[in-house]
Amino acid sequence: MPASVDFRSVSVEPILHDINFQIASGEAVAFIGRSGAGKTTTLRLVNGLVRPTSGDVLVDGNSLRTIDLISLRRHTGYVIQGSGLERIGGSHGGRGDDGETGVAAGAIR
């Protein structure tokens, strides 16, 4: 069964600052942005591969600080894709100012 994810004032210095969002159980989400924008870091926060410098990440209402991360990782998957989606978008081909675009998507079951 999919799990909900809640970011509460999450920061990872110097990449992410005071991130707040919720992903409902069963909801599909994609993070799209330039290289270095924090897409992969955000996904790594979800499965505990990166720890926030402040704030908290909750899975089904439980802080990652209290969850068995090995078990969580066995039920978590994510996809990181760059070049395959660079041609989609507006006049810049979906790319940021630096010419690089990436997509990161994840799911917990």
QUIMO-V317993 format. One record per backbone hydrogen bond with DSSP energy under -0.5 kcal/mol. CO is the residue of the C=O (numbers start at 1). NH is the residue of the N-H. If there is no record, write none. Layout:
# QUIMO-V317993
CO|NH  CO|NH
This chain:
# QUIMO-V317993
4|60  5|23  6|8  6|58  7|9  7|21  8|56  10|19  11|53  11|54  12|15  12|16  16|12  19|10  21|7  22|24  23|5  24|27  29|106  30|32  31|104  33|102  34|37  38|42  39|43  40|44  41|45  42|46  43|47  44|49  44|50  45|48  54|11  56|8  57|64  58|6  58|60  59|62  62|59  63|66  63|67  67|69  68|72  69|73  70|74  71|75  72|75  73|76  75|109  77|107  79|105  81|103  82|85  83|86  85|88  90|93  92|95  96|99  100|96  102|33  103|81  104|31  105|79  106|29  107|77  108|3
